[in-house]
């Protein structure tokens, strides 16, 4: 009902309650007058917000109203606490905090609740309570008010592991990209999420504290904000699930539980390179010399009919993420590639390839499709 409709209703109810003899409002009527509101509800807007001086030390949990950022702790970080940031343009009041993990349905971690008026922070030991010793952990931190209503929330991710890996760049890739470099590790199971570490460009890049288990390892440049003082990283909301479409350059590799030591990286997207298309894999896709590279997302089961010019030599496909690919009687799984040679009959200009890809974990993955030019024999 619109505003005008409520006003009309109010007038009718008050007139009925008051009668025609000038009596006062009848507070037993159905219309809720201000005197009938519970003080806990009526006074919410009058309660002073938590003051900025209450902000605690450590990586800052910023409860922005738009929920447009995610908070990451660097790989294997163990701060004493995470501080609550009340120094915001839109202040608010908190009477309790809750942390609910959702990274893996097979891991049952009870919700942690902190009952405190304007808490300054959350001890990291409290955040780790009930979690496995190894893994990539992610969940939602919610700030609640006196009504026990979640007024703000933010997503938190951190990780812990014992693997030490040395990544090597492909031969010939010596061009150092602009911007900060990061190492990402996305585990193969559970909800889409990543562990993040800082990196320095070089022929080899060492990373410590990588969690066990299969996953995707990547060296990327991304739009992340690093707080030098606290060691926390801030990213746009959804980065942990859709990072493949938000990074450039990107060098990656699939690893399994037994992977140790040196990991050769594959060039997915070099410095300054952008695919001709990135988005959901469509029912039909066409490659050409002007559109030689596609980066297409998939989840669940996706099929396409891929066309390529007969003048080209082959079509290369690489599974980025966790999927199972089938094309022209060939197959490839997570981190693997296959090449389909283009063999056309005389007089035919276009070669068609039926392609099917299936997500192995019901998460968002990416399929890199590249047209390979023909070489002279």
NULOSE-906967 format. One record per residue (C-alpha): residue in one letter; x, y, z. Coordinates in nm, 2 decimals. Example, Ala and Ser with C-alpha at 12.3 -4.5 7.8 and 13.67 -1.06 7.14 Angstrom:
2
+---------+--------+--------+--------+
! residuo !     px !     py !     pz !
+---------+--------+--------+--------+
!       A !   1.23 !  -0.45 !   0.78 !
!       S !   1.37 !  -0.11 !   0.71 !
+---------+--------+--------+--------+
//
This chain:
377
+---------+--------+--------+--------+
! residuo !     px !     py !     pz !
+---------+--------+--------+--------+
!       X !   0.00 !   0.00 !   0.00 !
!       X !   0.14 !   0.34 !  -0.09 !
!       X !   0.20 !   0.63 !   0.15 !
!       X !  -0.12 !   0.80 !   0.06 !
!       X !  -0.32 !   0.48 !   0.13 !
!       X !  -0.17 !   0.44 !   0.48 !
!       X !  -0.25 !   0.81 !   0.56 !
!       X !  -0.62 !   0.76 !   0.46 !
!       X !  -0.64 !   0.45 !   0.67 !
!       X !  -0.50 !   0.62 !   0.97 !
!       X !  -0.76 !   0.90 !   0.95 !
!       X !  -1.05 !   0.65 !   0.93 !
!       X !  -0.92 !   0.45 !   1.22 !
!       X !  -0.86 !   0.75 !   1.44 !
!       X !  -1.20 !   0.89 !   1.36 !
!       X !  -1.36 !   0.56 !   1.46 !
!       X !  -1.16 !   0.54 !   1.77 !
!       X !  -1.23 !   0.90 !   1.88 !
!       X !  -1.60 !   0.90 !   1.81 !
!       X !  -1.80 !   1.22 !   1.75 !
!       X !  -1.78 !   1.36 !   2.10 !
!       X !  -1.42 !   1.50 !   2.09 !
!       X !  -1.28 !   1.20 !   2.29 !
!       X !  -0.91 !   1.12 !   2.28 !
!       X !  -0.76 !   0.85 !   2.06 !
!       X !  -0.87 !   0.49 !   2.14 !
!       X !  -0.54 !   0.31 !   2.20 !
!       X !  -0.72 !  -0.03 !   2.18 !
!       X !  -0.77 !   0.03 !   1.80 !
!       X !  -0.58 !  -0.16 !   1.54 !
!       X !  -0.38 !   0.14 !   1.44 !
!       X !  -0.04 !   0.15 !   1.62 !
!       X !   0.02 !   0.49 !   1.78 !
!       X !   0.37 !   0.59 !   1.89 !
!       X !   0.28 !   0.52 !   2.26 !
!       X !   0.23 !   0.15 !   2.17 !
!       X !   0.58 !   0.10 !   2.02 !
!       X !   0.82 !  -0.09 !   2.25 !
!       X !   1.10 !   0.15 !   2.35 !
!       X !   1.36 !  -0.09 !   2.21 !
!       X !   1.22 !  -0.03 !   1.87 !
!       X !   1.11 !   0.33 !   1.90 !
!       X !   1.45 !   0.44 !   2.03 !
!       X !   1.68 !   0.27 !   1.78 !
!       X !   1.74 !   0.58 !   1.58 !
!       X !   1.81 !   0.77 !   1.90 !
!       X !   2.09 !   0.54 !   2.02 !
!       X !   2.43 !   0.69 !   1.97 !
!       X !   2.66 !   0.49 !   1.74 !
!       X !   2.98 !   0.33 !   1.86 !
!       X !   3.25 !   0.60 !   1.86 !
!       X !   3.55 !   0.59 !   1.62 !
!       X !   3.78 !   0.58 !   1.92 !
!       X !   3.65 !   0.23 !   2.00 !
!       X !   3.82 !   0.09 !   1.69 !
!       X !   4.06 !  -0.18 !   1.79 !
!       X !   4.41 !  -0.27 !   1.67 !
!       X !   4.48 !  -0.54 !   1.41 !
!       X !   4.33 !  -0.61 !   1.07 !
!       X !   4.02 !  -0.40 !   1.05 !
!       X !   3.67 !  -0.54 !   1.00 !
!       X !   3.49 !  -0.25 !   0.82 !
!       X !   3.11 !  -0.30 !   0.82 !
!       X !   3.03 !  -0.09 !   0.51 !
!       X !   2.66 !  -0.04 !   0.45 !
!       X !   2.68 !  -0.17 !   0.09 !
!       X !   2.88 !  -0.48 !   0.19 !
!       X !   3.10 !  -0.41 !  -0.11 !
!       X !   3.43 !  -0.53 !   0.03 !
!       X !   3.58 !  -0.86 !   0.16 !
!       X !   3.85 !  -0.89 !   0.42 !
!       X !   4.14 !  -1.13 !   0.37 !
!       X !   4.43 !  -1.22 !   0.61 !
!       X !   4.75 !  -1.30 !   0.43 !
!       X !   4.83 !  -1.67 !   0.40 !
!       X !   4.92 !  -1.82 !   0.74 !
!       X !   4.88 !  -1.49 !   0.92 !
!       X !   4.81 !  -1.51 !   1.30 !
!       X !   4.73 !  -1.17 !   1.44 !
!       X !   4.63 !  -1.13 !   1.81 !
!       X !   4.29 !  -1.00 !   1.71 !
!       X !   4.09 !  -0.84 !   1.44 !
!       X !   3.98 !  -0.49 !   1.52 !
!       X !   3.64 !  -0.34 !   1.46 !
!       X !   3.65 !  -0.02 !   1.25 !
!       X !   3.39 !   0.23 !   1.37 !
!       X !   3.56 !   0.52 !   1.18 !
!       X !   3.31 !   0.51 !   0.90 !
!       X !   3.10 !   0.78 !   0.72 !
!       X !   2.78 !   0.59 !   0.82 !
!       X !   2.84 !   0.49 !   1.19 !
!       X !   2.63 !   0.23 !   1.37 !
!       X !   2.59 !   0.06 !   1.71 !
!       X !   2.69 !  -0.29 !   1.79 !
!       X !   2.58 !  -0.50 !   2.09 !
!       X !   2.70 !  -0.84 !   1.96 !
!       X !   2.90 !  -1.00 !   1.69 !
!       X !   2.86 !  -1.35 !   1.53 !
!       X !   3.09 !  -1.54 !   1.30 !
!       X !   2.93 !  -1.81 !   1.08 !
!       X !   3.16 !  -2.02 !   0.86 !
!       X !   3.02 !  -2.16 !   0.53 !
!       X !   3.34 !  -2.27 !   0.34 !
!       X !   3.26 !  -2.64 !   0.35 !
!       X !   2.93 !  -2.83 !   0.42 !
!       X !   3.12 !  -3.13 !   0.54 !
!       X !   3.29 !  -2.93 !   0.82 !
!       X !   3.06 !  -2.84 !   1.10 !
!       X !   3.18 !  -2.53 !   1.29 !
!       X !   2.95 !  -2.38 !   1.55 !
!       X !   2.86 !  -2.01 !   1.52 !
!       X !   3.07 !  -1.80 !   1.74 !
!       X !   2.90 !  -1.52 !   1.92 !
!       X !   3.05 !  -1.23 !   2.12 !
!       X !   2.81 !  -1.04 !   2.34 !
!       X !   2.95 !  -0.69 !   2.41 !
!       X !   2.84 !  -0.33 !   2.36 !
!       X !   3.07 !  -0.17 !   2.10 !
!       X !   3.34 !  -0.44 !   2.10 !
!       X !   3.68 !  -0.32 !   2.00 !
!       X !   3.78 !  -0.64 !   1.83 !
!       X !   3.77 !  -1.02 !   1.81 !
!       X !   4.05 !  -1.24 !   1.94 !
!       X !   4.20 !  -1.45 !   1.66 !
!       X !   4.19 !  -1.76 !   1.88 !
!       X !   3.81 !  -1.72 !   1.90 !
!       X !   3.79 !  -1.70 !   1.52 !
!       X !   4.00 !  -2.02 !   1.50 !
!       X !   3.80 !  -2.21 !   1.76 !
!       X !   3.65 !  -2.53 !   1.61 !
!       X !   3.83 !  -2.50 !   1.28 !
!       X !   4.07 !  -2.77 !   1.13 !
!       X !   4.44 !  -2.69 !   1.15 !
!       X !   4.48 !  -2.68 !   0.77 !
!       X !   4.26 !  -2.52 !   0.51 !
!       X !   4.11 !  -2.21 !   0.35 !
!       X !   3.84 !  -2.08 !   0.58 !
!       X !   3.57 !  -1.83 !   0.50 !
!       X !   3.25 !  -1.70 !   0.66 !
!       X !   3.04 !  -1.40 !   0.74 !
!       X !   3.09 !  -1.17 !   1.04 !
!       X !   2.77 !  -1.01 !   1.14 !
!       X !   2.72 !  -0.71 !   1.37 !
!       X !   2.39 !  -0.70 !   1.56 !
!       X !   2.21 !  -0.43 !   1.75 !
!       X !   2.00 !  -0.44 !   2.07 !
!       X !   1.71 !  -0.60 !   1.88 !
!       X !   1.93 !  -0.89 !   1.77 !
!       X !   1.90 !  -0.78 !   1.41 !
!       X !   2.20 !  -0.80 !   1.19 !
!       X !   2.26 !  -0.44 !   1.09 !
!       X !   2.60 !  -0.49 !   0.91 !
!       X !   2.81 !  -0.78 !   0.78 !
!       X !   3.13 !  -0.85 !   0.59 !
!       X !   3.30 !  -1.16 !   0.45 !
!       X !   3.62 !  -1.28 !   0.61 !
!       X !   3.87 !  -1.53 !   0.47 !
!       X !   4.20 !  -1.66 !   0.60 !
!       X !   4.41 !  -1.98 !   0.56 !
!       X !   4.66 !  -2.20 !   0.72 !
!       X !   4.89 !  -2.47 !   0.58 !
!       X !   5.24 !  -2.62 !   0.59 !
!       X !   5.33 !  -2.66 !   0.22 !
!       X !   5.63 !  -2.47 !   0.07 !
!       X !   5.62 !  -2.44 !  -0.31 !
!       X !   5.84 !  -2.27 !  -0.57 !
!       X !   5.66 !  -2.15 !  -0.87 !
!       X !   5.84 !  -2.10 !  -1.20 !
!       X !   5.73 !  -1.88 !  -1.49 !
!       X !   5.71 !  -2.01 !  -1.85 !
!       X !   6.04 !  -1.97 !  -2.05 !
!       X !   6.06 !  -1.64 !  -2.22 !
!       X !   5.82 !  -1.45 !  -1.98 !
!       X !   6.05 !  -1.18 !  -1.85 !
!       X !   5.82 !  -0.88 !  -1.88 !
!       X !   5.74 !  -0.76 !  -1.53 !
!       X !   5.38 !  -0.65 !  -1.50 !
!       X !   5.26 !  -0.32 !  -1.35 !
!       X !   5.10 !  -0.33 !  -1.01 !
!       X !   5.13 !  -0.55 !  -0.71 !
!       X !   5.15 !  -0.93 !  -0.75 !
!       X !   4.97 !  -1.19 !  -0.55 !
!       X !   4.97 !  -1.56 !  -0.51 !
!       X !   4.62 !  -1.72 !  -0.49 !
!       X !   4.53 !  -2.07 !  -0.39 !
!       X !   4.18 !  -2.19 !  -0.45 !
!       X !   4.09 !  -2.54 !  -0.30 !
!       X !   3.90 !  -2.78 !  -0.52 !
!       X !   3.62 !  -2.86 !  -0.27 !
!       X !   3.38 !  -2.65 !  -0.08 !
!       X !   3.26 !  -2.30 !  -0.15 !
!       X !   3.46 !  -2.08 !  -0.39 !
!       X !   3.73 !  -1.90 !  -0.19 !
!       X !   4.10 !  -1.82 !  -0.20 !
!       X !   4.40 !  -1.79 !   0.02 !
!       X !   4.62 !  -1.48 !  -0.06 !
!       X !   4.99 !  -1.42 !  -0.03 !
!       X !   5.21 !  -1.13 !  -0.15 !
!       X !   5.46 !  -1.20 !  -0.43 !
!       X !   5.76 !  -1.05 !  -0.60 !
!       X !   5.82 !  -1.09 !  -0.98 !
!       X !   6.11 !  -1.32 !  -1.07 !
!       X !   6.20 !  -1.64 !  -1.25 !
!       X !   6.10 !  -1.83 !  -0.94 !
!       X !   5.85 !  -1.73 !  -0.67 !
!       X !   5.84 !  -1.90 !  -0.33 !
!       X !   5.53 !  -1.93 !  -0.13 !
!       X !   5.50 !  -2.08 !   0.22 !
!       X !   5.20 !  -2.20 !   0.42 !
!       X !   4.99 !  -2.34 !   0.13 !
!       X !   4.71 !  -2.56 !   0.26 !
!       X !   4.71 !  -2.93 !   0.17 !
!       X !   4.48 !  -3.08 !  -0.09 !
!       X !   4.41 !  -3.03 !  -0.45 !
!       X !   4.35 !  -2.68 !  -0.59 !
!       X !   4.45 !  -2.41 !  -0.83 !
!       X !   4.76 !  -2.20 !  -0.78 !
!       X !   4.79 !  -1.87 !  -0.95 !
!       X !   5.03 !  -1.57 !  -0.98 !
!       X !   4.82 !  -1.27 !  -1.06 !
!       X !   4.80 !  -0.89 !  -1.05 !
!       X !   4.46 !  -0.78 !  -0.91 !
!       X !   4.28 !  -0.48 !  -0.77 !
!       X !   4.35 !  -0.55 !  -0.40 !
!       X !   4.42 !  -0.31 !  -0.12 !
!       X !   4.69 !  -0.41 !   0.12 !
!       X !   4.72 !  -0.25 !   0.47 !
!       X !   5.09 !  -0.25 !   0.55 !
!       X !   5.04 !  -0.18 !   0.92 !
!       X !   4.79 !  -0.46 !   0.99 !
!       X !   4.87 !  -0.71 !   0.71 !
!       X !   4.51 !  -0.73 !   0.59 !
!       X !   4.39 !  -0.73 !   0.23 !
!       X !   4.07 !  -0.58 !   0.11 !
!       X !   3.90 !  -0.70 !  -0.21 !
!       X !   3.58 !  -0.62 !  -0.39 !
!       X !   3.28 !  -0.84 !  -0.29 !
!       X !   3.28 !  -1.17 !  -0.47 !
!       X !   3.65 !  -1.18 !  -0.55 !
!       X !   3.69 !  -1.52 !  -0.38 !
!       X !   3.45 !  -1.68 !  -0.62 !
!       X !   3.50 !  -1.48 !  -0.95 !
!       X !   3.87 !  -1.39 !  -0.93 !
!       X !   3.95 !  -1.55 !  -1.27 !
!       X !   3.77 !  -1.27 !  -1.44 !
!       X !   3.93 !  -0.99 !  -1.23 !
!       X !   4.30 !  -1.05 !  -1.27 !
!       X !   4.57 !  -0.97 !  -1.54 !
!       X !   4.83 !  -1.10 !  -1.58 !
!       X !   4.75 !  -1.45 !  -1.47 !
!       X !   4.99 !  -1.75 !  -1.46 !
!       X !   4.84 !  -2.07 !  -1.31 !
!       X !   4.87 !  -2.44 !  -1.24 !
!       X !   4.66 !  -2.72 !  -1.10 !
!       X !   4.81 !  -2.90 !  -0.80 !
!       X !   4.71 !  -3.21 !  -0.61 !
!       X !   4.75 !  -3.33 !  -0.25 !
!       X !   5.10 !  -3.48 !  -0.33 !
!       X !   5.24 !  -3.16 !  -0.50 !
!       X !   5.55 !  -3.03 !  -0.33 !
!       X !   5.86 !  -2.85 !  -0.45 !
!       X !   5.86 !  -2.68 !  -0.79 !
!       X !   5.54 !  -2.60 !  -0.97 !
!       X !   5.57 !  -2.48 !  -1.34 !
!       X !   5.31 !  -2.21 !  -1.42 !
!       X !   5.12 !  -2.19 !  -1.74 !
!       X !   5.07 !  -1.84 !  -1.90 !
!       X !   4.69 !  -1.78 !  -1.91 !
!       X !   4.70 !  -1.40 !  -1.96 !
!       X !   5.02 !  -1.21 !  -2.00 !
!       X !   5.08 !  -0.85 !  -1.89 !
!       X !   4.84 !  -0.62 !  -2.07 !
!       X !   4.65 !  -0.91 !  -2.25 !
!       X !   4.28 !  -0.93 !  -2.25 !
!       X !   4.07 !  -1.21 !  -2.40 !
!       X !   3.84 !  -1.11 !  -2.69 !
!       X !   3.55 !  -1.24 !  -2.48 !
!       X !   3.49 !  -1.34 !  -2.12 !
!       X !   3.15 !  -1.44 !  -1.99 !
!       X !   2.93 !  -1.74 !  -1.98 !
!       X !   2.99 !  -2.02 !  -2.23 !
!       X !   2.72 !  -1.97 !  -2.50 !
!       X !   2.54 !  -2.23 !  -2.71 !
!       X !   2.76 !  -2.13 !  -3.00 !
!       X !   3.10 !  -1.97 !  -3.01 !
!       X !   3.31 !  -1.86 !  -3.31 !
!       X !   3.68 !  -1.80 !  -3.33 !
!       X !   3.85 !  -1.58 !  -3.59 !
!       X !   4.18 !  -1.40 !  -3.64 !
!       X !   4.02 !  -1.10 !  -3.48 !
!       X !   3.87 !  -1.31 !  -3.20 !
!       X !   4.14 !  -1.56 !  -3.13 !
!       X !   4.10 !  -1.60 !  -2.76 !
!       X !   3.79 !  -1.67 !  -2.55 !
!       X !   3.77 !  -1.70 !  -2.17 !
!       X !   3.43 !  -1.85 !  -2.09 !
!       X !   3.28 !  -1.93 !  -1.75 !
!       X !   3.09 !  -2.25 !  -1.67 !
!       X !   2.90 !  -2.40 !  -1.38 !
!       X !   2.71 !  -2.72 !  -1.38 !
!       X !   2.69 !  -2.87 !  -1.73 !
!       X !   2.75 !  -2.65 !  -2.04 !
!       X !   2.77 !  -2.73 !  -2.41 !
!       X !   2.86 !  -2.53 !  -2.72 !
!       X !   2.92 !  -2.57 !  -3.09 !
!       X !   3.26 !  -2.41 !  -3.15 !
!       X !   3.35 !  -2.29 !  -3.50 !
!       X !   3.69 !  -2.20 !  -3.63 !
!       X !   3.83 !  -2.10 !  -3.98 !
!       X !   3.97 !  -2.38 !  -4.18 !
!       X !   4.28 !  -2.16 !  -4.25 !
!       X !   4.39 !  -2.21 !  -3.88 !
!       X !   4.59 !  -2.51 !  -3.76 !
!       X !   4.41 !  -2.61 !  -3.43 !
!       X !   4.20 !  -2.50 !  -3.14 !
!       X !   4.36 !  -2.53 !  -2.79 !
!       X !   4.14 !  -2.56 !  -2.48 !
!       X !   4.25 !  -2.54 !  -2.12 !
!       X !   4.03 !  -2.61 !  -1.81 !
!       X !   4.08 !  -2.33 !  -1.55 !
!       X !   3.91 !  -2.43 !  -1.24 !
!       X !   3.76 !  -2.76 !  -1.16 !
!       X !   3.58 !  -2.92 !  -1.46 !
!       X !   3.58 !  -3.20 !  -1.70 !
!       X !   3.61 !  -3.11 !  -2.07 !
!       X !   3.51 !  -3.32 !  -2.38 !
!       X !   3.58 !  -3.20 !  -2.74 !
!       X !   3.62 !  -3.40 !  -3.06 !
!       X !   3.67 !  -3.74 !  -2.88 !
!       X !   3.93 !  -3.59 !  -2.65 !
!       X !   3.90 !  -3.51 !  -2.28 !
!       X !   4.08 !  -3.30 !  -2.02 !
!       X !   4.03 !  -3.23 !  -1.65 !
!       X !   4.12 !  -2.96 !  -1.41 !
!       X !   4.43 !  -2.77 !  -1.51 !
!       X !   4.47 !  -2.98 !  -1.83 !
!       X !   4.47 !  -2.88 !  -2.20 !
!       X !   4.38 !  -3.05 !  -2.52 !
!       X !   4.44 !  -2.95 !  -2.89 !
!       X !   4.19 !  -3.02 !  -3.16 !
!       X !   4.35 !  -3.01 !  -3.51 !
!       X !   4.15 !  -2.83 !  -3.78 !
!       X !   4.09 !  -3.07 !  -4.07 !
!       X !   3.85 !  -2.94 !  -4.33 !
!       X !   3.73 !  -3.10 !  -4.65 !
!       X !   3.80 !  -2.92 !  -4.98 !
!       X !   3.57 !  -2.62 !  -5.03 !
!       X !   3.47 !  -2.59 !  -4.66 !
!       X !   3.56 !  -2.26 !  -4.49 !
!       X !   3.45 !  -2.34 !  -4.13 !
!       X !   3.54 !  -2.63 !  -3.90 !
!       X !   3.30 !  -2.71 !  -3.62 !
!       X !   3.38 !  -2.88 !  -3.28 !
!       X !   3.12 !  -3.00 !  -3.03 !
!       X !   3.23 !  -2.91 !  -2.68 !
!       X !   3.10 !  -3.01 !  -2.35 !
!       X !   3.23 !  -2.91 !  -2.00 !
!       X !   3.10 !  -3.01 !  -1.66 !
!       X !   3.18 !  -2.86 !  -1.33 !
!       X !   3.32 !  -3.11 !  -1.08 !
!       X !   3.23 !  -2.91 !  -0.77 !
!       X !   2.93 !  -2.70 !  -0.89 !
!       X !   3.14 !  -2.38 !  -0.87 !
!       X !   3.23 !  -2.12 !  -1.12 !
!       X !   3.52 !  -2.22 !  -1.35 !
!       X !   3.67 !  -2.10 !  -1.67 !
!       X !   3.75 !  -2.25 !  -2.01 !
!       X !   4.03 !  -2.09 !  -2.21 !
!       X !   3.99 !  -2.13 !  -2.58 !
!       X !   4.26 !  -2.02 !  -2.82 !
!       X !   4.29 !  -2.03 !  -3.20 !
!       X !   4.63 !  -2.17 !  -3.31 !
!       X !   4.75 !  -2.04 !  -3.64 !
!       X !   4.86 !  -2.29 !  -3.91 !
!       X !   5.24 !  -2.34 !  -3.95 !
!       X !   5.41 !  -2.40 !  -4.28 !
!       X !   5.53 !  -2.76 !  -4.31 !
+---------+--------+--------+--------+
//
